[in-house]
Amino acid sequence: MASITSRASVLWSEPDMDFDNDPENQSFDDDDAQDGRTRLDKTIDRIGMGSYQWTLLSLCGFGWMADNMWIQAIAIILPRVQEHYDVPDNYIGALSSSMFAGMMFGAVGWGTCSDLMGRSTAFNLTLFFTSTFGLLASLASSFNTLCIILFLLGSAVGGSMPTDGTLLLEHMPNGKQYLVTALSVFFSFGAVLAAVVALLVVPQHSCPRTNNGDGLLCDVDNQNQGWKYLLGTLGLITLSMFLARMVFFRLHESPRYLVHAGRHQEALESLQMISRFNGSDLELDLEDVDDERPKAGTVNVNNTSTTAAAASSSNDRGGGGGGGGESQPFLSRKSDDVEVAEYGFDENGGHDRQRSLGDGDGDGEEEDAYMHVSATTTTTTTRHHHPPRTTQMMRRQRSSVYEKRVCSALPRWLRKPLWAWWDRVMMVLTPEWMGTTVLVWGAWCGMSLAYTMFNVFLPKLLETGSSSPGTDQSGSHTKASLWDVVIFTIGGCPGAILGAWMVNSSLGRRWSLAGSTFITAFFCVVFVMVDSTWAIRATTVGISLSATTMWAVLYGWTPEIFGTEIRGTACGIASALSRVGGMIAPILGGVLLSIDRAVPVYTSVVVFCLAGVCVLLLREDAGEGARSGGAKVIVH
């Protein structure tokens, strides 16, 4: 059980006490002022990178592996499903569109769930539902039923990457945030795993083909069951991943989430259990989970001098823009009465409007919660230039009152979660985050659109560009195609390791992401221009390697950009927008392919370049990176 000192207990029960004269506190504050870390940051650094963090890294990797594994599986089974249910060409795209649509909703839903209900809930349930719907998909009796199940499967697996990346980042000590990028190793092997399993079960259980690849007469109920075996096998593999999370490991809720949810005691207990898991037993108290930035200035209100904490609080390790997205306690004095107004989490995980500590929570107090502050502020060095907190909070309050009236017409069971989700979205789109959010979301959507447009038509592009006739017997054509898929997916595996190295090099996150994006576009141009077999294979491997590096940096960097309070929602919507790009790409690419085989590729090149420009417009604070031991963050 956590040990709580009497001084810490008094601190939390008496907000007005002046503990600045305490030599111990002064020493701690002076130390904080030197490196900018909060007490919570230092506590996590004291725990270090132990067996708990390494185990969590592996288990979070399962979620990333499952995501790409199922995406690759749908691409593999698509021609078999088309033959099985006799689906016309202009309708078969609904299969992959269903999957991406589900992923879009899943990314938003599970991202918000992780912000409202906790990281551990989304961490455990995403793989459980993925395995369940994967097994059900193998039993589908019609094409429409299969599309519906794949939509549900996508809604589950689509939440794995944003929530798992967020959870891992919040447990990483100083200097180890780059390991989030290494999760992409699992992402790459997910595609390899799907291709290898397909190679083992699909060819001998698929309809035979002629030498030119055309299908022969086939009894699909008996001869074309390979795609169902593939879905069932992957469903069991996903179930084993879920059981590994539940049986062999006990996940403790993210301490950063608990602190920002106002559950400091639970955060303290979580940190102590993690410490014991790593083989040590640190003596901690409530002061050690304080996530406020070191004191940076003095605010004079109504001729009363009040020492206030810096406007921005600490995000998780790695930054998130220095906490710009966090809504922090706000000190205000009115004559001789002192009110401490807090904008934070309610007991249900959502946001309270403005409430006064010491007074009851009442809607009628909202209108009086904010007071006009005429003050002269003297601060030390500041890293961010955010709008005043009071202005932001008043804007949010005014918009919230209007939105609340609109939502009041909805039934309560729908109004409460919808209102909580909308409140999160509005926090991401506040003026201080707007520019960063738009650029990040634009990069996600653009990269997904460009890569999917190339990747989904790659087999057809290779076939139309090949001049050698087929010499296939029954099953050998399918096996040869799947071998090409295996080689292609293996070619991208080093990209994850390369990305992890690049972000920790002098290039940093911004240039690593922009550079890999532009290199992917370059290889796409070369792919269209070359004719020889070896050159085409070399360019496809180059595209796979550079694109995997691009995704590795993007997925690892995005959680660092946003604050703890909004990270799940921001990352979830970014992932959802990437699914939107994935839904648009097959439709747009099909139209462009009818014009010329090179047009979709050149379109991908243009979109890749636009996404790279979005990345370059983001600014990476080298000073912050140096302060945090090499983990660079975004400023906005």
Steps between C-alpha positions, in 0.01 A plus 500: 500500500622850429657691784363853535686745718308732729644802323367372168159435652482856629609630163206340324246599766614862545547673164590834661792380707835654406753223471752699296703559816555127543868442412421157358241643264726789402777256415262291290364804320849626427590163354180502291574847373829381359363227275129582475384157615208451735501281807303236308758510221778442751312218669457318170868560426592354840303186417688485172478259207443168675335168429154656527571747220663238278209260550254780427693583183457142377131481587426838341678365194235229472238765433710654225569157354130416495417824316726437201438126509129545438551770236732270307261207545212688339718582200593132467148358525334761277530308168396177672196665656407650164507156342324335792198732500517596130534871578540739201812713471321828570371370834784291640667812637229510766692223677807711576290816539302331777821420683638853469166654598498293816857601573405865463225478761710275719793741507278788613292292741781315671717811511229689685433194715863499612467866604171454686515147643873443522776353286470146639137457388574567135828307524325177598173519309628587151671165446215307662242639259742466208545128564127449547402666173790333319367158592146603404624625162627152417142375539334763278242352265455798266696793367284757680539315829875489451513876437303571817726277711812656349363844587466388862844341489645824367331700775683284754846468348496864385535614859807292579770721354400841644414363844796264533748764386356749747514251787862406433616860464354595837706229672830589334773668710705792377706419192309181413202646314658410168422134578138574410623519142634145536139382525499518123718189500190314611291686242728381220503141620121507512489512120769232477306276738179535297685425175678194644180356647325561167783324318447195721121472488366680192659349182394139558149610599430742214335456162739376228613736225620474143848597384394858438348537845135462400280293726358161404165359600512463876284368780553790737339326795765229491794636301510866605515486880856627533401860569271385782779291649723806485251719687442230762872449555566872537206523739660235723835678481335825611325315782837371621627861504205602717558209740867595529392846616250366750666184636873568497500869589313733733469844351493793740315810388715778357616725788491803272140432408407456867670825601323698229174330599547634853562151645837571660483226763435236234788638294726468803399139556544421130854639504590299808369176347696567180810565710455172685451317168840633395661365816517817710276650765515878487365705788261746337242748622240716331753773424678256271202486261468878465498575127519880522783679325757675723404848614572758235349832602293725719153633423363808677122507520315792663825619663548157656816315405442135440761251397351279230618197318596533136205499264591177337533174687708205414391257237641153501864436441590609157298809525182541309575861444574578857150447617324750286194283478456455872233690694661600827390629840456874490553727801280804539455746786197719553553757779568301817329184382704236329345266250694229329331419173574170343435377151560129513355152494180398667456164664378347175811596313341787312562870550329708759416845386637756744467405863617663822691302758320550826167577336250256359496395140219693346418602149400841625852565616643455154415850389684652799794265498717714277595847614674776313865504591695822461851407582858561416682177447871459533631166385832340452596331176195352329504236229151545360284791404146389578189713527409594858340211685203707610418602143517141377287371783238773455475420129461133578237579761293713261511237227427227752181671618369513143605143422344377821164644397523320166593169665219532755251389234669159480422209734721482808669172404619663177541856627757428769763315290438725200545811712818362657642415158409839353657676796825316431493592133449867587801485730715373212374785280562785744705787352822389668479155338321580174804550277685193628188285484419590139856431384519167681160385375587614147821297508317189621225519241738584215749225575226241529332613177826497305634170631170313473445623145834347401487191718147384418571500126857370519411141394307628199777742410752217511281273289431761233867590490617140464558359154582144599223242458382295796587131530276419795332177590227459759597704807846603381386839368350588838809374680732705278294813563507445874876451492527843337287641780722337763815644342341844473394502866838373622669778305329757719595347836832686544311827459372485856851462643628766262227737616583437867864586430423808289278671758777471758765630261582859411217493244236501772138410449403770252775441245479123543130504416523753218807331350348152495183642345687671217715189441185290468372743237834477317486120480143522369624717212781254426252211508306651211812578297685166515420191291737221603385238748786554747450878497127468564563263791767730639272803488212314665730393783622860524141622523423241767809590704458878483124483558544279806755747634252779436222324690737408783596862562144628452342257745774548757512878478129586497428409867789724607348803330181521706441540871396213725146632538426501126754253366263206457241708315753679278681179406172317452363759259832506314480124460137532391596751231761256374220246460301758305797530268508122477132493403539767231817357345355184336210691347711789373781271393263281298375800304854622435618153403245491219678803351853363519689265732744778593239758603421350845871479576566862404198604706651317795826689445321837514311408817817368664670833431208697647510285813874562525441875484252470790772332703755769419257769616507347847779627724715278716649666808865394513542668838221293648648189349833575656335563834316169499797292407452483128126457483389786281153646502278732303447864580209684352 
